[in-house]
Amino acid sequence: MLHLAFDLGSESGRAVVGEIARGKIVMETIHRFKTQSFRTYGGRYRNIYRFYDEILNALQIFGQQRGPRLESLGVDTWGSDIVLLDRLGNIIGVPLFYREYGNFDIERIVEEAIGWDNLYDRTGNQKLTGDTLHQLIYMKHHDFPALDDPRAILYIADILHYLLGAVPCCEYSNITDGHLCNKINNDWDRDILKTFGLPEGLITPVRHAGEHIGNVDDQILDDAGLKRPVKIILPAAHDTASAALAVPDTDDDWIFISSGTWSLMGLQTDAPIITEGTKRHYLNNSGIALGKNMIRKNIAGMWIIQQCAEKWPGVTYDEIVSRAGQADSEDLYIDVDAPAFSLSTNMPVTIRGKLKEIYGAEIDPGDTGRMARICFESLALKYRFVLERLLEATGKEINKIHIIGGGGKNTLLNQYTANATGYPVISGVYEATAIGNLMMQAFGCGEIDDIRGIREIIRNTHALRQFDAQDTALWDKKYHRFKESLGL
């Protein structure tokens, strides 16, 4: 059976064909496209119609190259961003990019209305600028007409499924990630909606990864030269939830880092963990596939380097990594999650300002190697900082770290991560999100029985590389300097 995964990240999207053959997953990327936000006078937005058009293009390509038979497709994307439907099922507006909500006083509003501790007890979600509740409160505060009489709320993956022919529904991993799902009954928290004056019309049927939610519209299939029907099978629609499924390990002694624009560090558990410890560190619980929970922390990952690269024209990512490896280590660090970096319009200049403020150091923003080394070392040390809190709060013991996703190709950062944490780092599953997406389609079509079977196939497919910790005493000193100088 051939399946088609649409995996949309913050920078780019891809259409990946996959099938299970001889105990392995065989994949081919047939289409790539840009997904960056676009800017108007009102801010930055997500062009869902262009994403939809790119999906149609990919179906045309599939029809020409591999058609006419396609068993299923599914879409995963980032979380948080939403679209509302009116009573006729029409889309209301275009979603605002979640980073556009950074200057809104959500801290005070939530504390006064319900209290952050109470909100965490109900949802198990960390504070995160631009999450779905934040967006809805912003819309309410600014009197968005879309909230006058909505009949559904859909995340980006959900709306793309809907445009292709699916019933309007929200995939479970997304609603559990944005302060809207009550972790006791695993459904929309109506009291939270009521507290903030949000209409109950937002409540939309919840469906789970692996479910068949409709078939691709016949006209779309005819245009692409594909046979009917093509099933729409839900992956874990939040890209991190799909990626977490792709850890190539059937044991239970690991933690993962899904490395991309964001670095999401997490543990798989059987149920949400909501304790004083997880609350103190604002660790995030969210659903993944097949009844599992993920407890994690979001870390600003390759975002900073991506934004730096925009100011370093003509320099490739490989060159950035190479130059960083050749640069000297200087014991200069940044907190990659500092608010200043979230909406910076000139990242190298912002980094220079922070380093001067903290250390009095003068750094040339155009010195790619020096700045990238500071960023990569800082990110590895922030991984250790978050890892310690995850292990402390959950009581989990681990023996290794799996780095999945495209960021796992950065061998320099992998080695720094092993050095900083003291644990071996394993990489090799670079298209983790697309793999998780394809696996749930195969599960939904009856080709795989359970999560263990999924991970055995992934492990059999990929050549894994291990990075063992080096110079741990030196990196212990770096870590103490990192925490002390940044006040962590």
C-alpha positions as CSV (number, residue, x, y, z in Angstrom):
1,M,0.0,0.0,0.0
2,L,1.2,3.5,-0.9
3,H,0.6,6.3,1.6
4,L,1.3,10.0,1.2
5,A,2.4,12.1,4.2
6,F,2.3,15.9,4.1
7,D,4.7,17.3,6.7
8,L,4.6,21.0,7.1
9,G,7.1,22.8,9.2
10,S,7.7,26.5,9.9
11,E,10.1,26.9,7.1
12,S,9.2,24.3,4.5
13,G,6.8,21.5,3.7
14,R,7.2,18.2,2.0
15,A,5.1,15.4,0.4
16,V,6.6,12.0,1.2
17,V,5.4,8.7,-0.3
18,G,5.9,5.7,1.9
19,E,5.2,2.0,2.0
20,I,6.2,-0.9,4.2
21,A,8.2,-3.5,2.5
22,R,10.1,-6.4,4.0
23,G,9.9,-5.0,7.5
24,K,11.2,-1.5,6.6
25,I,9.6,1.8,5.6
26,V,10.6,2.8,2.1
27,M,10.2,6.6,1.5
28,E,10.5,9.1,-1.3
29,T,10.1,12.9,-1.1
30,I,8.2,13.9,-4.3
31,H,7.6,17.6,-3.6
32,R,9.0,20.4,-1.4
33,F,7.6,23.9,-0.9
34,K,8.0,26.9,1.3
35,T,5.7,27.5,4.3
36,Q,7.0,30.7,5.8
37,S,4.5,33.2,7.1
38,F,3.6,36.2,4.9
39,R,3.5,39.8,6.1
40,T,0.9,42.5,5.6
41,Y,0.2,45.7,7.4
42,G,-1.6,43.7,10.1
43,G,1.2,41.3,10.9
44,R,2.3,37.9,9.8
45,Y,-0.1,35.2,8.7
46,R,-0.3,31.6,7.6
47,N,-1.3,31.2,4.0
48,I,-3.4,28.0,4.3
49,Y,-4.7,28.4,0.7
50,R,-1.2,28.2,-0.7
51,F,-0.5,25.2,1.5
52,Y,-3.6,23.5,0.1
53,D,-2.6,24.4,-3.4
54,E,0.8,22.8,-2.8
55,I,-0.9,19.6,-1.6
56,L,-2.9,19.6,-4.8
57,N,0.3,20.0,-6.8
58,A,1.9,17.1,-4.9
59,L,-1.1,14.9,-5.7
60,Q,-0.7,15.8,-9.4
61,I,3.0,14.8,-9.1
62,F,2.1,11.5,-7.4
63,G,-0.4,10.8,-10.2
64,Q,2.2,11.3,-12.8
65,Q,5.0,9.4,-11.1
66,R,3.4,6.7,-9.0
67,G,-0.3,6.7,-9.7
68,P,-3.0,5.8,-10.2
69,R,-3.4,4.0,-6.8
70,L,-2.9,5.8,-3.5
71,E,-4.2,4.1,-0.3
72,S,-4.3,7.1,2.0
73,L,-2.9,10.5,2.9
74,G,-2.5,12.6,6.1
75,V,-1.2,16.0,7.1
76,D,0.8,17.1,10.1
77,T,1.9,20.6,10.9
78,W,3.0,22.8,13.8
79,G,0.5,23.3,16.6
80,S,-1.3,26.4,18.1
81,D,-2.4,28.2,14.9
82,I,-6.1,27.9,14.2
83,V,-8.9,28.6,11.8
84,L,-12.6,29.1,12.6
85,L,-15.6,27.9,10.6
86,D,-18.9,29.7,10.4
87,R,-22.4,28.0,10.5
88,L,-22.2,27.2,6.8
89,G,-18.8,25.6,7.1
90,N,-16.9,28.4,5.5
91,I,-13.4,29.4,6.7
92,I,-13.4,32.7,8.6
93,G,-10.2,34.7,7.9
94,V,-6.6,33.6,7.7
95,P,-4.7,32.4,10.8
96,L,-2.2,34.8,12.4
97,F,1.3,33.5,12.9
98,Y,1.6,32.4,16.6
99,R,4.7,34.6,17.1
100,E,2.6,37.7,16.5
101,Y,1.0,37.3,19.9
102,G,4.2,38.0,21.9
103,N,3.4,41.6,23.0
104,F,-0.1,40.8,24.4
105,D,-0.4,40.8,28.2
106,I,-1.5,37.2,28.6
107,E,0.3,36.7,31.9
108,R,-1.9,39.2,33.8
109,I,-5.1,38.3,32.0
110,V,-4.8,34.6,32.8
111,E,-3.6,35.1,36.4
112,E,-6.5,37.4,37.2
113,A,-9.2,35.2,35.5
114,I,-8.2,31.7,36.6
115,G,-4.6,31.7,37.8
116,W,-1.7,29.9,36.1
117,D,-1.4,27.2,38.7
118,N,-5.1,26.3,38.4
119,L,-4.8,26.4,34.6
120,Y,-1.9,24.0,34.8
121,D,-3.7,21.7,37.2
122,R,-6.6,21.4,34.6
123,T,-4.6,21.2,31.4
124,G,-1.0,20.1,32.3
125,N,0.3,22.6,29.7
126,Q,3.4,24.9,30.0
127,K,3.3,28.6,29.5
128,L,3.9,29.2,25.8
129,T,3.5,32.5,24.0
130,G,1.0,32.1,21.2
131,D,-0.6,28.8,22.2
132,T,-4.2,28.3,21.2
133,L,-5.9,29.7,24.4
134,H,-3.6,32.7,24.1
135,Q,-4.7,33.3,20.5
136,L,-8.4,33.0,21.4
137,I,-8.1,35.4,24.4
138,Y,-6.3,37.8,22.0
139,M,-9.1,37.5,19.5
140,K,-11.7,38.1,22.2
141,H,-9.9,41.1,23.6
142,H,-9.6,42.7,20.2
143,D,-13.2,41.9,19.3
144,F,-12.5,39.7,16.3
145,P,-15.8,39.1,14.5
146,A,-14.8,35.5,13.8
147,L,-15.8,34.8,17.5
148,D,-19.3,36.1,17.0
149,D,-20.8,32.8,16.0
150,P,-18.2,30.1,15.2
151,R,-19.3,26.5,14.7
152,A,-15.9,24.9,14.8
153,I,-12.2,25.4,15.5
154,L,-9.7,23.7,13.4
155,Y,-5.9,23.5,13.6
156,I,-3.8,23.9,10.4
157,A,-3.6,20.2,9.7
158,D,-7.4,19.9,10.4
159,I,-8.3,22.6,8.0
160,L,-6.2,21.0,5.2
161,H,-7.9,17.7,5.8
162,Y,-11.2,19.5,5.7
163,L,-10.4,21.2,2.4
164,L,-9.5,17.8,1.0
165,G,-12.8,16.2,1.9
166,A,-12.7,15.2,5.6
167,V,-15.3,15.8,8.2
168,P,-14.5,18.9,10.4
169,C,-12.7,17.6,13.5
170,C,-9.7,18.2,15.7
171,E,-7.0,15.6,16.1
172,Y,-6.3,14.8,19.7
173,S,-2.6,15.8,19.9
174,N,-3.4,19.4,19.0
175,I,-6.2,20.1,21.5
176,T,-4.1,18.6,24.3
177,D,-1.3,21.1,23.6
178,G,-2.9,24.5,23.9
179,H,-4.5,25.0,27.4
180,L,-8.0,23.8,26.1
181,C,-8.1,20.2,27.1
182,N,-9.0,19.0,30.5
183,K,-6.6,16.2,31.3
184,I,-9.0,14.4,33.6
185,N,-11.7,13.8,31.1
186,N,-9.5,14.2,28.0
187,D,-12.0,16.6,26.3
188,W,-12.5,20.3,25.8
189,D,-12.5,22.2,29.1
190,R,-15.8,24.1,28.9
191,D,-15.1,25.9,32.1
192,I,-12.0,27.5,30.6
193,L,-13.9,28.6,27.6
194,K,-16.6,30.1,29.9
195,T,-14.0,31.8,32.1
196,F,-12.7,33.8,29.2
197,G,-16.0,34.5,27.5
198,L,-15.3,32.2,24.6
199,P,-18.3,30.7,22.7
200,E,-19.1,27.0,23.1
201,G,-19.4,26.9,19.3
202,L,-15.6,26.4,19.3
203,I,-16.1,22.9,20.6
204,T,-15.4,20.5,17.7
205,P,-15.5,16.7,17.6
206,V,-12.2,15.2,18.7
207,R,-10.7,12.3,16.7
208,H,-7.5,10.3,17.2
209,A,-4.5,9.3,15.1
210,G,-5.1,6.3,13.0
211,E,-8.8,7.1,12.4
212,H,-10.4,7.3,9.0
213,I,-12.0,10.7,8.8
214,G,-13.2,10.8,5.2
215,N,-12.0,10.4,1.6
216,V,-10.3,12.8,-0.7
217,D,-12.9,14.7,-2.8
218,D,-13.6,12.8,-6.1
219,Q,-12.9,15.9,-8.3
220,I,-9.4,16.3,-6.7
221,L,-8.7,12.7,-7.5
222,D,-9.9,13.0,-11.0
223,D,-7.8,16.1,-11.6
224,A,-4.7,14.2,-10.3
225,G,-5.5,11.0,-12.3
226,L,-5.9,8.9,-9.2
227,K,-8.4,6.1,-8.6
228,R,-11.2,6.5,-6.0
229,P,-11.2,6.3,-3.0
230,V,-8.2,7.7,-1.2
231,K,-8.6,7.6,2.5
232,I,-7.8,10.5,4.8
233,I,-6.2,8.8,7.8
234,L,-5.3,11.0,10.8
235,P,-1.6,11.1,11.8
236,A,-0.8,12.6,15.1
237,A,-1.4,16.0,13.5
238,H,0.9,18.0,15.8
239,D,4.2,17.5,14.2
240,T,6.1,16.9,17.4
241,A,3.6,14.1,18.3
242,S,4.2,12.5,15.0
243,A,8.0,12.8,15.5
244,A,7.8,11.3,19.0
245,L,6.3,8.2,17.4
246,A,9.5,7.8,15.3
247,V,12.0,7.1,18.1
248,P,13.8,3.9,17.0
249,D,13.8,2.2,20.3
250,T,11.5,-0.4,21.9
251,D,13.0,0.0,25.4
252,D,11.9,2.6,27.9
253,D,15.2,4.2,29.0
254,W,15.4,7.2,26.7
255,I,14.5,10.8,26.3
256,F,14.1,12.4,22.9
257,I,14.8,15.7,21.4
258,S,12.8,16.6,18.3
259,S,15.3,19.0,16.7
260,G,14.1,21.6,14.2
261,T,13.0,25.2,14.4
262,W,12.0,24.3,17.9
263,S,13.8,21.7,20.0
264,L,11.3,19.7,21.9
265,M,12.7,17.6,24.7
266,G,10.4,14.9,26.1
267,L,9.6,11.6,27.7
268,Q,6.8,9.2,26.7
269,T,4.5,8.2,29.5
270,D,1.3,6.3,29.8
271,A,-0.7,9.2,31.3
272,P,-0.2,12.9,32.0
273,I,2.0,13.8,34.9
274,I,0.7,16.8,36.8
275,T,2.6,17.3,40.1
276,E,4.1,20.2,42.0
277,G,7.4,19.3,40.3
278,T,6.1,19.4,36.7
279,K,4.1,22.6,37.6
280,R,7.1,24.3,39.0
281,H,9.1,23.8,35.8
282,Y,6.0,24.2,33.6
283,L,6.6,20.9,31.8
284,N,4.1,20.3,29.1
285,N,1.8,17.3,28.8
286,S,0.2,16.5,25.4
287,G,-1.2,13.5,23.6
288,I,0.7,11.5,21.1
289,A,-0.6,8.4,19.2
290,L,-2.1,5.2,20.5
291,G,-3.0,6.4,23.9
292,K,0.4,7.6,25.0
293,N,1.3,10.9,26.6
294,M,4.3,13.1,26.0
295,I,5.7,15.3,28.8
296,R,8.1,17.8,27.4
297,K,9.6,21.2,27.4
298,N,9.8,23.5,24.3
299,I,13.2,25.0,23.7
300,A,14.0,27.5,21.0
301,G,16.1,25.3,18.8
302,M,17.4,26.1,15.3
303,W,15.2,29.2,15.2
304,I,18.1,31.4,16.3
305,I,20.5,30.0,13.7
306,Q,17.8,30.2,11.0
307,Q,17.3,33.8,11.8
308,C,21.0,34.5,11.8
309,A,21.4,32.8,8.4
310,E,19.0,35.3,6.9
311,K,21.6,38.0,7.8
312,W,24.5,35.9,6.5
313,P,23.7,35.7,2.8
314,G,25.5,33.1,0.8
315,V,26.4,31.0,3.8
316,T,24.9,27.5,3.9
317,Y,23.9,25.6,7.1
318,D,26.8,23.2,6.5
319,E,29.2,26.1,6.3
320,I,27.8,27.6,9.5
321,V,28.3,24.3,11.3
322,S,31.8,23.9,9.9
323,R,32.9,27.4,10.9
324,A,31.4,26.9,14.4
325,G,33.5,23.8,14.8
326,Q,36.7,25.7,13.8
327,A,36.0,28.6,16.2
328,D,37.4,28.9,19.7
329,S,35.2,28.1,22.7
330,E,35.0,31.3,24.8
331,D,32.7,30.6,27.7
332,L,30.2,33.1,26.3
333,Y,26.6,32.0,26.4
334,I,23.0,33.1,25.7
335,D,19.7,31.7,27.0
336,V,18.1,30.7,23.7
337,D,14.7,31.1,25.2
338,A,15.2,34.7,26.3
339,P,12.3,36.9,25.1
340,A,14.6,39.1,23.1
341,F,15.3,36.3,20.6
342,S,11.6,35.4,19.9
343,L,10.7,38.4,17.7
344,S,14.2,39.7,16.8
345,T,14.3,41.3,13.3
346,N,18.1,41.1,13.2
347,M,19.3,38.1,15.2
348,P,23.1,38.5,15.0
349,V,22.7,42.1,16.3
350,T,20.4,41.0,19.1
351,I,22.9,38.3,20.1
352,R,25.7,40.8,20.1
353,G,23.7,43.1,22.3
354,K,23.0,40.3,24.8
355,L,26.6,39.2,25.0
356,K,27.7,42.8,25.6
357,E,25.1,43.2,28.3
358,I,26.0,40.0,30.1
359,Y,29.8,39.7,29.6
360,G,30.9,43.1,28.2
361,A,32.1,41.2,25.1
362,E,32.3,42.8,21.7
363,I,31.2,40.3,19.0
364,D,31.1,41.0,15.3
365,P,27.6,40.0,14.1
366,G,29.1,38.9,10.8
367,D,31.5,36.5,12.4
368,T,29.5,33.4,11.6
369,G,31.8,30.8,13.1
370,R,32.2,32.6,16.4
371,M,28.5,33.4,16.8
372,A,27.3,30.0,15.7
373,R,29.7,28.3,18.2
374,I,28.2,30.4,21.0
375,C,24.7,29.5,19.9
376,F,25.4,25.7,19.6
377,E,27.2,25.5,22.9
378,S,24.4,27.5,24.6
379,L,21.7,25.2,23.1
380,A,23.5,22.1,24.3
381,L,23.8,23.5,27.8
382,K,20.1,24.5,27.7
383,Y,19.3,20.9,26.8
384,R,21.1,19.8,30.0
385,F,19.2,22.4,32.1
386,V,15.9,21.2,30.8
387,L,16.8,17.5,31.0
388,E,17.7,17.8,34.7
389,R,14.3,19.3,35.4
390,L,12.4,16.7,33.4
391,L,14.2,13.8,35.2
392,E,13.7,15.5,38.6
393,A,10.0,16.1,38.1
394,T,9.1,12.7,36.7
395,G,11.5,10.5,38.6
396,K,12.5,8.9,35.3
397,E,15.9,7.2,34.8
398,I,17.4,7.2,31.3
399,N,20.5,5.8,29.6
400,K,20.5,7.6,26.3
401,I,19.1,10.6,24.3
402,H,17.6,10.1,20.9
403,I,17.8,13.2,18.6
404,I,15.2,12.9,15.8
405,G,14.3,15.3,13.0
406,G,16.4,17.3,10.6
407,G,18.5,18.9,13.4
408,G,20.0,15.5,14.1
409,K,22.2,16.0,11.0
410,N,24.1,18.6,12.9
411,T,26.9,16.3,14.2
412,L,28.6,19.2,16.0
413,L,25.5,19.9,18.1
414,N,25.0,16.2,18.7
415,Q,28.5,15.9,20.1
416,Y,28.1,19.1,22.2
417,T,24.8,17.6,23.6
418,A,26.5,14.4,24.6
419,N,29.3,16.3,26.2
420,A,27.0,18.7,28.1
421,T,24.6,16.0,29.4
422,G,26.9,13.1,29.9
423,Y,24.6,10.7,28.0
424,P,25.2,9.0,24.7
425,V,23.3,10.7,21.9
426,I,21.8,8.7,19.1
427,S,20.7,10.2,15.7
428,G,19.8,8.9,12.3
429,V,16.0,9.4,12.0
430,Y,16.0,12.7,10.2
431,E,12.5,12.6,8.7
432,A,10.9,11.7,12.0
433,T,7.7,13.6,11.6
434,A,7.0,12.3,8.1
435,I,7.8,8.8,9.3
436,G,5.4,9.1,12.3
437,N,2.8,10.4,9.9
438,L,3.2,7.4,7.5
439,M,3.3,4.9,10.3
440,M,-0.1,6.0,11.6
441,Q,-1.6,5.8,8.1
442,A,-0.3,2.3,7.8
443,F,-1.7,1.5,11.3
444,G,-5.1,3.0,10.2
445,C,-5.0,0.8,7.1
446,G,-4.4,-2.4,9.2
447,E,-0.7,-3.0,8.2
448,I,0.7,-2.5,11.8
449,D,-0.7,-3.7,15.1
450,D,0.8,-1.6,17.8
451,I,3.4,1.0,18.8
452,R,6.1,-1.6,19.3
453,G,5.7,-2.8,15.8
454,I,6.0,0.7,14.5
455,R,9.3,1.3,16.4
456,E,10.7,-2.0,15.2
457,I,10.1,-1.1,11.6
458,I,11.8,2.3,12.2
459,R,14.8,0.8,13.9
460,N,15.2,-1.8,11.1
461,T,15.1,1.0,8.5
462,H,17.7,3.5,9.7
463,A,21.4,3.4,10.2
464,L,21.9,5.0,13.6
465,R,24.9,6.9,14.8
466,Q,26.0,7.2,18.5
467,F,27.9,10.2,20.0
468,D,29.5,9.4,23.3
469,A,30.2,12.1,25.9
470,Q,33.7,13.6,25.8
471,D,35.5,16.2,28.1
472,T,32.7,16.0,30.7
473,A,34.7,17.8,33.4
474,L,35.2,20.7,31.1
475,W,31.6,20.8,30.1
476,D,30.5,20.6,33.8
477,K,32.5,23.9,34.3
478,K,30.8,25.4,31.2
479,Y,27.4,24.4,32.6
480,H,28.1,26.1,35.9
481,R,29.3,29.2,34.1
482,F,26.2,29.1,31.9
483,K,23.8,29.0,34.8
484,E,25.6,31.5,36.9
485,S,26.1,34.1,34.2
486,L,22.5,33.8,32.9
487,G,20.9,33.6,36.3
488,L,19.2,30.3,35.7
